[in-house]
């Protein structure tokens, strides 16, 4: 089941994120997701700065994705699926849920930023209709430059 996360669900979102991003702990440039704390996520939810979806099956959290909206778009980040649940369509289900929500809120596009060093994630988004919009080097919260692509999907 996919549902909007409440502030009290920050620990579930954090759990999925840490499990999913653990594989990047020893990458050349480790993911800053691994340094995020439950309380900072909870505060972002409570303040309205961001929202999240959580995918729970039989009481077990298997996936999450955080997002923000503005006047015409929905930006999502930290799409996370626990390693042992991958390949079951969880990520695609959460993306479809976000797309439907964005459409209901009359947004015109969804977008995300993806590390160029993780081509399987780029392929996942392309399989869902996202296109590479541009390449950028960003400085992550740990101070490292990261080569990324902005991917977006126009919706009507």
mmCIF file of the C-alpha atoms, coordinates in Angstrom:
data_MODEL
# 
_entry.id   MODEL 
# 
loop_
_atom_site.group_PDB 
_atom_site.id 
_atom_site.type_symbol 
_atom_site.label_atom_id 
_atom_site.label_alt_id 
_atom_site.label_comp_id 
_atom_site.label_asym_id 
_atom_site.label_entity_id 
_atom_site.label_seq_id 
_atom_site.pdbx_PDB_ins_code 
_atom_site.Cartn_x 
_atom_site.Cartn_y 
_atom_site.Cartn_z 
_atom_site.occupancy 
_atom_site.B_iso_or_equiv 
_atom_site.pdbx_formal_charge 
_atom_site.auth_seq_id 
_atom_site.auth_comp_id 
_atom_site.auth_asym_id 
_atom_site.auth_atom_id 
_atom_site.pdbx_PDB_model_num 
ATOM 1   C CA . UNK A 1 1   ? 0.000  0.000  0.000   1.00 0.00 ? 1   UNK A CA 1 
ATOM 2   C CA . UNK A 1 2   ? 1.258  3.457  -0.890  1.00 0.00 ? 2   UNK A CA 1 
ATOM 3   C CA . UNK A 1 3   ? 0.238  6.365  1.303   1.00 0.00 ? 3   UNK A CA 1 
ATOM 4   C CA . UNK A 1 4   ? 1.270  9.879  2.149   1.00 0.00 ? 4   UNK A CA 1 
ATOM 5   C CA . UNK A 1 5   ? 3.599  9.870  5.102   1.00 0.00 ? 5   UNK A CA 1 
ATOM 6   C CA . UNK A 1 6   ? 2.719  11.820 8.233   1.00 0.00 ? 6   UNK A CA 1 
ATOM 7   C CA . UNK A 1 7   ? 5.384  13.487 10.370  1.00 0.00 ? 7   UNK A CA 1 
ATOM 8   C CA . UNK A 1 8   ? 5.189  10.477 12.706  1.00 0.00 ? 8   UNK A CA 1 
ATOM 9   C CA . UNK A 1 9   ? 6.230  8.278  9.756   1.00 0.00 ? 9   UNK A CA 1 
ATOM 10  C CA . UNK A 1 10  ? 9.621  9.998  9.385   1.00 0.00 ? 10  UNK A CA 1 
ATOM 11  C CA . UNK A 1 11  ? 11.295 6.949  10.943  1.00 0.00 ? 11  UNK A CA 1 
ATOM 12  C CA . UNK A 1 12  ? 9.795  4.702  8.218   1.00 0.00 ? 12  UNK A CA 1 
ATOM 13  C CA . UNK A 1 13  ? 10.978 7.037  5.461   1.00 0.00 ? 13  UNK A CA 1 
ATOM 14  C CA . UNK A 1 14  ? 14.424 7.231  7.070   1.00 0.00 ? 14  UNK A CA 1 
ATOM 15  C CA . UNK A 1 15  ? 14.591 3.427  7.468   1.00 0.00 ? 15  UNK A CA 1 
ATOM 16  C CA . UNK A 1 16  ? 13.888 2.840  3.758   1.00 0.00 ? 16  UNK A CA 1 
ATOM 17  C CA . UNK A 1 17  ? 16.290 5.589  2.695   1.00 0.00 ? 17  UNK A CA 1 
ATOM 18  C CA . UNK A 1 18  ? 19.194 4.268  4.791   1.00 0.00 ? 18  UNK A CA 1 
ATOM 19  C CA . UNK A 1 19  ? 18.612 0.696  3.615   1.00 0.00 ? 19  UNK A CA 1 
ATOM 20  C CA . UNK A 1 20  ? 18.448 1.786  -0.036  1.00 0.00 ? 20  UNK A CA 1 
ATOM 21  C CA . UNK A 1 21  ? 21.407 4.180  0.023   1.00 0.00 ? 21  UNK A CA 1 
ATOM 22  C CA . UNK A 1 22  ? 23.729 1.935  2.080   1.00 0.00 ? 22  UNK A CA 1 
ATOM 23  C CA . UNK A 1 23  ? 25.215 0.560  -1.133  1.00 0.00 ? 23  UNK A CA 1 
ATOM 24  C CA . UNK A 1 24  ? 26.622 4.026  -1.846  1.00 0.00 ? 24  UNK A CA 1 
ATOM 25  C CA . UNK A 1 25  ? 28.449 4.345  1.485   1.00 0.00 ? 25  UNK A CA 1 
ATOM 26  C CA . UNK A 1 26  ? 31.796 3.410  -0.068  1.00 0.00 ? 26  UNK A CA 1 
ATOM 27  C CA . UNK A 1 27  ? 31.269 5.052  -3.466  1.00 0.00 ? 27  UNK A CA 1 
ATOM 28  C CA . UNK A 1 28  ? 33.888 7.525  -4.658  1.00 0.00 ? 28  UNK A CA 1 
ATOM 29  C CA . UNK A 1 29  ? 31.501 10.231 -3.473  1.00 0.00 ? 29  UNK A CA 1 
ATOM 30  C CA . UNK A 1 30  ? 29.293 8.775  -0.705  1.00 0.00 ? 30  UNK A CA 1 
ATOM 31  C CA . UNK A 1 31  ? 25.634 9.770  -0.694  1.00 0.00 ? 31  UNK A CA 1 
ATOM 32  C CA . UNK A 1 32  ? 24.734 12.492 1.779   1.00 0.00 ? 32  UNK A CA 1 
ATOM 33  C CA . UNK A 1 33  ? 21.474 10.591 2.364   1.00 0.00 ? 33  UNK A CA 1 
ATOM 34  C CA . UNK A 1 34  ? 23.402 8.413  4.792   1.00 0.00 ? 34  UNK A CA 1 
ATOM 35  C CA . UNK A 1 35  ? 24.039 11.446 7.026   1.00 0.00 ? 35  UNK A CA 1 
ATOM 36  C CA . UNK A 1 36  ? 20.416 12.553 7.294   1.00 0.00 ? 36  UNK A CA 1 
ATOM 37  C CA . UNK A 1 37  ? 18.733 12.164 10.675  1.00 0.00 ? 37  UNK A CA 1 
ATOM 38  C CA . UNK A 1 38  ? 15.162 11.107 11.409  1.00 0.00 ? 38  UNK A CA 1 
ATOM 39  C CA . UNK A 1 39  ? 14.485 14.331 13.303  1.00 0.00 ? 39  UNK A CA 1 
ATOM 40  C CA . UNK A 1 40  ? 15.485 16.545 10.352  1.00 0.00 ? 40  UNK A CA 1 
ATOM 41  C CA . UNK A 1 41  ? 13.118 14.620 8.063   1.00 0.00 ? 41  UNK A CA 1 
ATOM 42  C CA . UNK A 1 42  ? 10.345 14.834 10.642  1.00 0.00 ? 42  UNK A CA 1 
ATOM 43  C CA . UNK A 1 43  ? 10.871 18.596 10.991  1.00 0.00 ? 43  UNK A CA 1 
ATOM 44  C CA . UNK A 1 44  ? 10.706 19.032 7.200   1.00 0.00 ? 44  UNK A CA 1 
ATOM 45  C CA . UNK A 1 45  ? 7.369  17.203 7.207   1.00 0.00 ? 45  UNK A CA 1 
ATOM 46  C CA . UNK A 1 46  ? 5.990  19.186 10.156  1.00 0.00 ? 46  UNK A CA 1 
ATOM 47  C CA . UNK A 1 47  ? 7.049  22.522 8.652   1.00 0.00 ? 47  UNK A CA 1 
ATOM 48  C CA . UNK A 1 48  ? 5.524  21.673 5.268   1.00 0.00 ? 48  UNK A CA 1 
ATOM 49  C CA . UNK A 1 49  ? 8.879  22.017 3.489   1.00 0.00 ? 49  UNK A CA 1 
ATOM 50  C CA . UNK A 1 50  ? 8.500  18.537 2.028   1.00 0.00 ? 50  UNK A CA 1 
ATOM 51  C CA . UNK A 1 51  ? 6.218  15.524 1.927   1.00 0.00 ? 51  UNK A CA 1 
ATOM 52  C CA . UNK A 1 52  ? 6.786  11.835 1.349   1.00 0.00 ? 52  UNK A CA 1 
ATOM 53  C CA . UNK A 1 53  ? 5.168  8.631  0.251   1.00 0.00 ? 53  UNK A CA 1 
ATOM 54  C CA . UNK A 1 54  ? 5.772  5.366  2.010   1.00 0.00 ? 54  UNK A CA 1 
ATOM 55  C CA . UNK A 1 55  ? 5.176  1.901  0.548   1.00 0.00 ? 55  UNK A CA 1 
ATOM 56  C CA . UNK A 1 56  ? 4.141  -0.557 3.268   1.00 0.00 ? 56  UNK A CA 1 
ATOM 57  C CA . UNK A 1 57  ? 3.237  -4.194 2.742   1.00 0.00 ? 57  UNK A CA 1 
ATOM 58  C CA . UNK A 1 58  ? 2.102  -6.434 5.606   1.00 0.00 ? 58  UNK A CA 1 
ATOM 59  C CA . UNK A 1 59  ? 3.272  -3.798 8.079   1.00 0.00 ? 59  UNK A CA 1 
ATOM 60  C CA . UNK A 1 60  ? 6.792  -3.666 6.617   1.00 0.00 ? 60  UNK A CA 1 
ATOM 61  C CA . UNK A 1 61  ? 8.084  -0.449 5.014   1.00 0.00 ? 61  UNK A CA 1 
ATOM 62  C CA . UNK A 1 62  ? 9.726  -1.354 1.707   1.00 0.00 ? 62  UNK A CA 1 
ATOM 63  C CA . UNK A 1 63  ? 9.965  1.995  -0.045  1.00 0.00 ? 63  UNK A CA 1 
ATOM 64  C CA . UNK A 1 64  ? 9.686  5.746  0.237   1.00 0.00 ? 64  UNK A CA 1 
ATOM 65  C CA . UNK A 1 65  ? 10.125 8.883  -1.814  1.00 0.00 ? 65  UNK A CA 1 
ATOM 66  C CA . UNK A 1 66  ? 10.277 12.492 -0.651  1.00 0.00 ? 66  UNK A CA 1 
ATOM 67  C CA . UNK A 1 67  ? 8.953  15.401 -2.690  1.00 0.00 ? 67  UNK A CA 1 
ATOM 68  C CA . UNK A 1 68  ? 8.226  19.114 -2.893  1.00 0.00 ? 68  UNK A CA 1 
ATOM 69  C CA . UNK A 1 69  ? 5.808  21.022 -5.084  1.00 0.00 ? 69  UNK A CA 1 
ATOM 70  C CA . UNK A 1 70  ? 5.755  24.527 -6.481  1.00 0.00 ? 70  UNK A CA 1 
ATOM 71  C CA . UNK A 1 71  ? 3.272  26.357 -8.683  1.00 0.00 ? 71  UNK A CA 1 
ATOM 72  C CA . UNK A 1 72  ? 3.723  24.115 -11.725 1.00 0.00 ? 72  UNK A CA 1 
ATOM 73  C CA . UNK A 1 73  ? 5.906  21.135 -10.831 1.00 0.00 ? 73  UNK A CA 1 
ATOM 74  C CA . UNK A 1 74  ? 6.652  18.320 -8.433  1.00 0.00 ? 74  UNK A CA 1 
ATOM 75  C CA . UNK A 1 75  ? 10.291 17.621 -7.536  1.00 0.00 ? 75  UNK A CA 1 
ATOM 76  C CA . UNK A 1 76  ? 11.023 14.219 -5.995  1.00 0.00 ? 76  UNK A CA 1 
ATOM 77  C CA . UNK A 1 77  ? 14.171 12.969 -4.334  1.00 0.00 ? 77  UNK A CA 1 
ATOM 78  C CA . UNK A 1 78  ? 15.566 10.135 -2.215  1.00 0.00 ? 78  UNK A CA 1 
ATOM 79  C CA . UNK A 1 79  ? 13.481 7.520  -4.024  1.00 0.00 ? 79  UNK A CA 1 
ATOM 80  C CA . UNK A 1 80  ? 14.283 4.488  -1.884  1.00 0.00 ? 80  UNK A CA 1 
ATOM 81  C CA . UNK A 1 81  ? 13.470 0.788  -2.160  1.00 0.00 ? 81  UNK A CA 1 
ATOM 82  C CA . UNK A 1 82  ? 14.961 -1.695 0.299   1.00 0.00 ? 82  UNK A CA 1 
ATOM 83  C CA . UNK A 1 83  ? 17.395 -3.987 -1.566  1.00 0.00 ? 83  UNK A CA 1 
ATOM 84  C CA . UNK A 1 84  ? 15.501 -7.231 -0.953  1.00 0.00 ? 84  UNK A CA 1 
ATOM 85  C CA . UNK A 1 85  ? 12.289 -5.692 -2.350  1.00 0.00 ? 85  UNK A CA 1 
ATOM 86  C CA . UNK A 1 86  ? 13.760 -4.441 -5.613  1.00 0.00 ? 86  UNK A CA 1 
ATOM 87  C CA . UNK A 1 87  ? 12.436 -5.727 -8.914  1.00 0.00 ? 87  UNK A CA 1 
ATOM 88  C CA . UNK A 1 88  ? 8.844  -5.861 -7.644  1.00 0.00 ? 88  UNK A CA 1 
ATOM 89  C CA . UNK A 1 89  ? 7.689  -2.587 -9.211  1.00 0.00 ? 89  UNK A CA 1 
ATOM 90  C CA . UNK A 1 90  ? 7.702  -0.580 -5.981  1.00 0.00 ? 90  UNK A CA 1 
ATOM 91  C CA . UNK A 1 91  ? 9.646  2.371  -7.416  1.00 0.00 ? 91  UNK A CA 1 
ATOM 92  C CA . UNK A 1 92  ? 7.448  2.496  -10.526 1.00 0.00 ? 92  UNK A CA 1 
ATOM 93  C CA . UNK A 1 93  ? 4.303  2.297  -8.380  1.00 0.00 ? 93  UNK A CA 1 
ATOM 94  C CA . UNK A 1 94  ? 5.427  5.232  -6.241  1.00 0.00 ? 94  UNK A CA 1 
ATOM 95  C CA . UNK A 1 95  ? 6.335  7.247  -9.359  1.00 0.00 ? 95  UNK A CA 1 
ATOM 96  C CA . UNK A 1 96  ? 2.897  6.545  -10.861 1.00 0.00 ? 96  UNK A CA 1 
ATOM 97  C CA . UNK A 1 97  ? 1.278  7.648  -7.579  1.00 0.00 ? 97  UNK A CA 1 
ATOM 98  C CA . UNK A 1 98  ? 3.256  10.915 -7.663  1.00 0.00 ? 98  UNK A CA 1 
ATOM 99  C CA . UNK A 1 99  ? 2.335  11.467 -11.295 1.00 0.00 ? 99  UNK A CA 1 
ATOM 100 C CA . UNK A 1 100 ? -1.374 11.033 -10.540 1.00 0.00 ? 100 UNK A CA 1 
ATOM 101 C CA . UNK A 1 101 ? -1.146 13.405 -7.587  1.00 0.00 ? 101 UNK A CA 1 
ATOM 102 C CA . UNK A 1 102 ? 0.699  15.995 -9.687  1.00 0.00 ? 102 UNK A CA 1 
ATOM 103 C CA . UNK A 1 103 ? -1.934 15.718 -12.398 1.00 0.00 ? 103 UNK A CA 1 
ATOM 104 C CA . UNK A 1 104 ? -4.741 16.189 -9.829  1.00 0.00 ? 104 UNK A CA 1 
ATOM 105 C CA . UNK A 1 105 ? -2.940 19.305 -8.553  1.00 0.00 ? 105 UNK A CA 1 
ATOM 106 C CA . UNK A 1 106 ? -2.608 20.574 -12.139 1.00 0.00 ? 106 UNK A CA 1 
ATOM 107 C CA . UNK A 1 107 ? 1.195  20.436 -12.180 1.00 0.00 ? 107 UNK A CA 1 
ATOM 108 C CA . UNK A 1 108 ? 2.773  20.338 -15.635 1.00 0.00 ? 108 UNK A CA 1 
ATOM 109 C CA . UNK A 1 109 ? 5.929  18.348 -14.893 1.00 0.00 ? 109 UNK A CA 1 
ATOM 110 C CA . UNK A 1 110 ? 7.712  16.050 -12.496 1.00 0.00 ? 110 UNK A CA 1 
ATOM 111 C CA . UNK A 1 111 ? 11.464 16.155 -12.144 1.00 0.00 ? 111 UNK A CA 1 
ATOM 112 C CA . UNK A 1 112 ? 14.380 14.715 -10.228 1.00 0.00 ? 112 UNK A CA 1 
ATOM 113 C CA . UNK A 1 113 ? 18.160 14.830 -10.093 1.00 0.00 ? 113 UNK A CA 1 
ATOM 114 C CA . UNK A 1 114 ? 20.112 11.613 -10.679 1.00 0.00 ? 114 UNK A CA 1 
ATOM 115 C CA . UNK A 1 115 ? 23.802 10.857 -10.262 1.00 0.00 ? 115 UNK A CA 1 
ATOM 116 C CA . UNK A 1 116 ? 25.407 10.097 -13.606 1.00 0.00 ? 116 UNK A CA 1 
ATOM 117 C CA . UNK A 1 117 ? 27.386 7.364  -11.860 1.00 0.00 ? 117 UNK A CA 1 
ATOM 118 C CA . UNK A 1 118 ? 24.155 5.370  -11.348 1.00 0.00 ? 118 UNK A CA 1 
ATOM 119 C CA . UNK A 1 119 ? 23.002 4.579  -14.905 1.00 0.00 ? 119 UNK A CA 1 
ATOM 120 C CA . UNK A 1 120 ? 20.442 2.002  -13.743 1.00 0.00 ? 120 UNK A CA 1 
ATOM 121 C CA . UNK A 1 121 ? 18.495 4.826  -12.051 1.00 0.00 ? 121 UNK A CA 1 
ATOM 122 C CA . UNK A 1 122 ? 18.595 6.919  -15.216 1.00 0.00 ? 122 UNK A CA 1 
ATOM 123 C CA . UNK A 1 123 ? 17.248 3.903  -17.134 1.00 0.00 ? 123 UNK A CA 1 
ATOM 124 C CA . UNK A 1 124 ? 14.454 3.415  -14.567 1.00 0.00 ? 124 UNK A CA 1 
ATOM 125 C CA . UNK A 1 125 ? 13.248 6.981  -15.024 1.00 0.00 ? 125 UNK A CA 1 
ATOM 126 C CA . UNK A 1 126 ? 13.563 6.780  -18.808 1.00 0.00 ? 126 UNK A CA 1 
ATOM 127 C CA . UNK A 1 127 ? 11.389 3.648  -18.743 1.00 0.00 ? 127 UNK A CA 1 
ATOM 128 C CA . UNK A 1 128 ? 8.715  5.775  -17.030 1.00 0.00 ? 128 UNK A CA 1 
ATOM 129 C CA . UNK A 1 129 ? 8.853  8.513  -19.673 1.00 0.00 ? 129 UNK A CA 1 
ATOM 130 C CA . UNK A 1 130 ? 11.397 10.863 -18.090 1.00 0.00 ? 130 UNK A CA 1 
ATOM 131 C CA . UNK A 1 131 ? 13.954 12.544 -20.303 1.00 0.00 ? 131 UNK A CA 1 
ATOM 132 C CA . UNK A 1 132 ? 17.343 13.990 -19.516 1.00 0.00 ? 132 UNK A CA 1 
ATOM 133 C CA . UNK A 1 133 ? 16.813 17.742 -19.438 1.00 0.00 ? 133 UNK A CA 1 
ATOM 134 C CA . UNK A 1 134 ? 20.382 18.839 -18.669 1.00 0.00 ? 134 UNK A CA 1 
ATOM 135 C CA . UNK A 1 135 ? 23.623 17.829 -17.009 1.00 0.00 ? 135 UNK A CA 1 
ATOM 136 C CA . UNK A 1 136 ? 24.919 19.653 -13.950 1.00 0.00 ? 136 UNK A CA 1 
ATOM 137 C CA . UNK A 1 137 ? 27.643 19.344 -11.364 1.00 0.00 ? 137 UNK A CA 1 
ATOM 138 C CA . UNK A 1 138 ? 26.250 20.026 -7.902  1.00 0.00 ? 138 UNK A CA 1 
ATOM 139 C CA . UNK A 1 139 ? 27.983 20.238 -4.554  1.00 0.00 ? 139 UNK A CA 1 
ATOM 140 C CA . UNK A 1 140 ? 26.397 17.769 -2.161  1.00 0.00 ? 140 UNK A CA 1 
ATOM 141 C CA . UNK A 1 141 ? 25.857 18.627 1.539   1.00 0.00 ? 141 UNK A CA 1 
ATOM 142 C CA . UNK A 1 142 ? 29.171 16.913 2.343   1.00 0.00 ? 142 UNK A CA 1 
ATOM 143 C CA . UNK A 1 143 ? 30.981 19.364 0.057   1.00 0.00 ? 143 UNK A CA 1 
ATOM 144 C CA . UNK A 1 144 ? 31.750 16.969 -2.810  1.00 0.00 ? 144 UNK A CA 1 
ATOM 145 C CA . UNK A 1 145 ? 31.058 17.793 -6.483  1.00 0.00 ? 145 UNK A CA 1 
ATOM 146 C CA . UNK A 1 146 ? 28.623 15.297 -8.011  1.00 0.00 ? 146 UNK A CA 1 
ATOM 147 C CA . UNK A 1 147 ? 27.898 14.934 -11.739 1.00 0.00 ? 147 UNK A CA 1 
ATOM 148 C CA . UNK A 1 148 ? 24.128 14.713 -12.187 1.00 0.00 ? 148 UNK A CA 1 
ATOM 149 C CA . UNK A 1 149 ? 21.393 14.860 -14.781 1.00 0.00 ? 149 UNK A CA 1 
ATOM 150 C CA . UNK A 1 150 ? 18.103 16.645 -14.332 1.00 0.00 ? 150 UNK A CA 1 
ATOM 151 C CA . UNK A 1 151 ? 15.347 14.385 -15.580 1.00 0.00 ? 151 UNK A CA 1 
ATOM 152 C CA . UNK A 1 152 ? 11.824 15.542 -16.189 1.00 0.00 ? 152 UNK A CA 1 
ATOM 153 C CA . UNK A 1 153 ? 8.495  14.316 -17.436 1.00 0.00 ? 153 UNK A CA 1 
ATOM 154 C CA . UNK A 1 154 ? 5.847  16.601 -18.873 1.00 0.00 ? 154 UNK A CA 1 
ATOM 155 C CA . UNK A 1 155 ? 2.303  15.732 -17.850 1.00 0.00 ? 155 UNK A CA 1 
ATOM 156 C CA . UNK A 1 156 ? -1.076 17.007 -18.950 1.00 0.00 ? 156 UNK A CA 1 
# 
